Amino acid sequence: MSGVETVTVETEERDMRLDRWFRNRYPALTQGRLQKLLRTGQVRVDGKRVKAGERLTPGQQVRVPPLPDAPRPQASMLHLTDHEIKDLRARILHRDDSVLVIDKPAGLAVQGGSGQHRHLDAMLGVLKMDGPERPRLVHRLDMETSGVLVLARRRTAAVALTEAFRDKSAQKTYWALVVGVPKPAQGDIDLALEKRAGPNGDRVVAGPGGKRAVTRYAIMENAGRRASWLAMMPLTGRTHQLRAHSAAIGTPIVGDDKYGGTEHEIGGLGRGLHLHARELTIPHPDGGDLHVVADLPPHMAESWRALGFTVAGHRDPFEDAPELSI
């Protein structure tokens, strides 16, 4: 345990939320523990009580009480082989002084959880390369979801990128293969989602007591009535949103054992969840926009071939879609 200390907010931490500031500096501190420290006045900014969402200003003094010591796991602790390091670096889609974008493989967790020790967050040291800092996570993908994942190479970039995801200026498009054919062929799924306990762990389902969740979708191609290739754009960012919304309208994602996508087997397809973060456009911390695209993972490419779907030649299905206030 460390003692009470007073920490000065740095210039590159400008406008960072207090809870995120703590997560960056003290990764062992849980959100629940931080909330208790705030309620009891043990954490203060410039001597005043504050809330978790307080925006920080360079030069402010944060009172930090004794906290548990638990450094972030480093890649070396996972004993990555030279082949694994080479494979991870080969997944880099974009790299500059501020931003790193990788194509996350399906099956790799982004962060650790209960019993989950092998995850991307513990491997990020090998992606530092010529950067001044270890890359930082700024958003998440489910363990079984593949595709575009953005990392910040500097703390200031992390603040800007996190804000872009939070204020919805980041535009994300996913590709999914679903069982059946949704109606209409293009539209918005506007269904509130709430978490419920189930036999296979917590599930997110449509329910009046949940938080509003909106997904824009469009059919790209379909294989008769068996399956459809969907482009999906989440306009909100709820846990398992695309998976839960797909199931809620009667067309679960193929290979999704949690939300019903394995109940209707389709022969000749690749094994695994058929959900891929295909494309991302986000304001770059240094100006302009960053646009990145990730190819289909092997198991989905196999299914695309089996169903006769063609990736080339499709226009953006959301190009002329109307704005929706969230």
N, C-alpha and C positions, 0 to 999 in steps of 0.2 A: 504493500500500500504506500502511495506517495503522500506527503504531507500537504497542508493547505498552501496554495501558491496563487500568485496573481500573474495572469498572462496577458500580454498586450496584443490586441488585434492587429494583424499585419495589413499592409496596403493591399496585398493580393487577396485578402479575405473580405474586402469591401462588399457590403450588402448581403453577406452570407447569413442564413438563418442560424440562430444560436444552436439549435439541435444538430444541424449539419456540421457546424463548427466543432461541436463535441465529438461527433462521429468521426470526423477527419483526424482529430488530434488524440482522441481517447477511444479507440475502436472497441475496447472491452466494455464500455459503458452502454447499458441497454436504454432504450427509450423510456421504459417504465421507471427505471432507477433515476434517470435524469429528471423526469416529471416530479418524482418525490423530492429530489434535491431542490427543485425550483419552488415547489409548494411550501417547503419548510424554510426557504430563504437561504439555504446553504450555498446556492449559486447566485451570484449577483453581478451586475454589469455597472461599473462606475458607482458601486455601493448601493445600487437600487435593485429591488426585486423586479424580475422580468419573466416573460413567458417564453415557451420553446420557439415560437415563431418570430421573436425579436430579431430585427435586421441589424447587423453589426456595422460599425464605422471604424476605420483605421484609427488606432491610438486609444480606443476604449480599453478599460481594464476589466478583465473577467476574473472573478474570484472562483477558484476551483478547489473544492474540498478534497479530502483524501479519497482516491479512487482505486479500484482493483487494477493491478498491473497484469496486462495480457497482450503482448505485442502481436501484431498481425503475423500469420504464418507466412513464411517465405518459401519460394519455389524449391529451394534446396532441401527443405524439410520433406518435400514430397519425392525426393530422389528422382527427378526427371532425367530421363536418358537423353543423350545427344540427339537421338531420332525424334523424341517427343518435343524437345526444344525446337528442332528444325521444322517439325510439322506445325507447331503453334505459330512460329514466325512466318511460315509460308501462307498462313491464313490472313495475313495483313492485307486489307483492301485499300487502305489509305494511310499515309503517314506524313506528318509535317511537324513543325516545332511545338505545336499546341495540341494536336489531335491525332489519335490513333484509332482506326476502325478495323475490326477483324470480322471474319466470317465464323461465328461460333458454331462448333459442331453439335449436332443433336446428341444428347446423352451426357453432356458436360454441364454440371451445375455452375451457375454464376457465382454463388456464394455458398458457404457451408451452412448446414442445418443439422438437425438431429441425426447423428450417425453418418453425416456426410462430411468426409475429410478431404476428398479430392475434388477441388473446385477451382474455377478460373481465378478467383480473387487471390488464392494462394500461389498462383503461377505467374502473377503479373510482373514479378521481379525480372523474369527472363525477357520481358517486352520493354524494359527500360532502354536497353541498347545505348544510343548516344544521348538520351534525354537526361535532363538534370534531376528528375524526380521519378519515382516509381509510378506507373500509370494508375489512374483512379477510375473506378466505376462511376458512371453518372446515370445509368438506367439498367434495367434488368430484362432478361428473357427467361422463360420457363426452361427447366433442365432439358426437356425433350424437344424444345423449339430451336431450330437452327437459324442462322442468318446474321444480318447486320447488327453489330454491337459496338457502340461508341465508347472510347476511353479518353480521358483527359491526361495530357502529359505534363500539365502544370496546374497548380492550385487555382490560379485565376481562370484558366480555361474550364476547370471543373465547375466553378461558380456560374460561368456564362452558359455552359452546356446544360447544367441542371436546371437553370432558369428557363431555358428554351423548351425543355421537356415539360416543365411545370406550367408554363403559360401557353402551351399548345402551339408554339411556333414551329415545332418539329413535326414534319409530316411523315408518317410511317405507313407503308403498304406491305401487307403480308399476302402470301399465296397459301391457299389451303385446298386440300381435296376433301370433299364432303360426300357423305352417303346420300344419294337421291338428288333432287333438283329443287332448290328453293323457289318460292313464288312470292312476289314477282321476281323477274330476272335481275332486277337492280333496285336497290332501295336502302333504307335505314332501319336498323334494328334498334328500337328505343325501349329497352326493358331494364328496369332497376334490378340490381343484383345484390344478393345477401349471402353470407357464409352460413352453411349448415353442416353439422357433423354427419358423417356417413360411415358405412362399413369399411370403405377404403380411404378413410381420412376425411378431412374437411372438403366440402364441395361448395362451389359458388353457383347459386341457382337464381332464377328470376323470382322475385317476390316483392310485394308491396312495401315491405319494411327495409328494403335495401337502398343503396345509393344509385342515382341515375347513371346509366351506362348506355352509350350510343356507339354503334358500329355501322359504318357504311360498307356496302358490299355490292359486287357485280359479278355475274357469271361470265367467265372468259371463254370456256368451252364446256360441253357436257358429253358424256358417253351414254347416250340413250337416257333411260331413267335410273341407271345404276349409280352414277357418280357425276359430280360437277367440280370443275376447277374454279375456285372463287378468288377474286382479288378482294381484300378486306382492309379497311382503314379504320382503326379505332379513333374515335373522336373524344373519348374519355380513356382513362388509364386504370381500369379496375383489374384486380387479380383474376386471371383465367378468363378475361372478358370474351375473347374471340371463341374460345372453346365452349363456354357456357352459353353464349348467344347462338352459336351454331346448333347446339343441342336443343335449345329452347324453341327454335323454329322447325324442328324435326329433321334437320340435316346435320348430324354430328360429324365431326372431323374424323376421317379414316385413321384408325390406329389409336384413337383416344380411349383408353380403357377406363378412365375416370368419368367421362361424359358420354359413353355409349357408342363410340365409334368402332368398337370391336364386336358389337352385337350383331352386325350385319356384314359378314365376311364377304369380301369381293376377291375372287381368285386372281392369281397372277400379279399381285401388286407387291411392292416393297414393304418390308416390315418396319413399323415404327410410326410415331405421330407425324401426320402429313400437314405440318404447319411450319412456315418458313418466313422469316423477316426478310422480304425480298429487296426493299428499297427504302431509303431514308434521305430526306432533304432537311437540313438544319442550318440555322445561321451559324457561321463560323465565328469563333471568339475573336479572330483578328480581322473580321470584315468579310462581306459577301456571303454566299451560301455554299454549303458543302453537300454534294449529291453523291450517294454511294449505292451500288447495286451488288447483290450477292447471288451467284448461280445456285440452282437447285442442289440440295444435298443428294448423295448417291441413291438413297432409298426412294426419294421422290422422283428423281430423274428416271429411275427404273419404272415407276408407276406411270409417269407421263408417256414413256415409250410404249408400255403395255396398252394404254388407252388411246394411243394415237394422237395425243395432244402435241401441238407445235408451239414452242415458246416464241420464236421469231415472228415479227410482223404485227403484233398486237399493239393498239394504241392505248393510251392511258384511259381507263374506263371512268375515272373521276374528273377528267379534265373540265367538263362542262357541268359538273354537279353543283347544285345551289349551296350557298352558305347555310349553316345551321347553327343557331345560337345555343350554346351549352351552359 
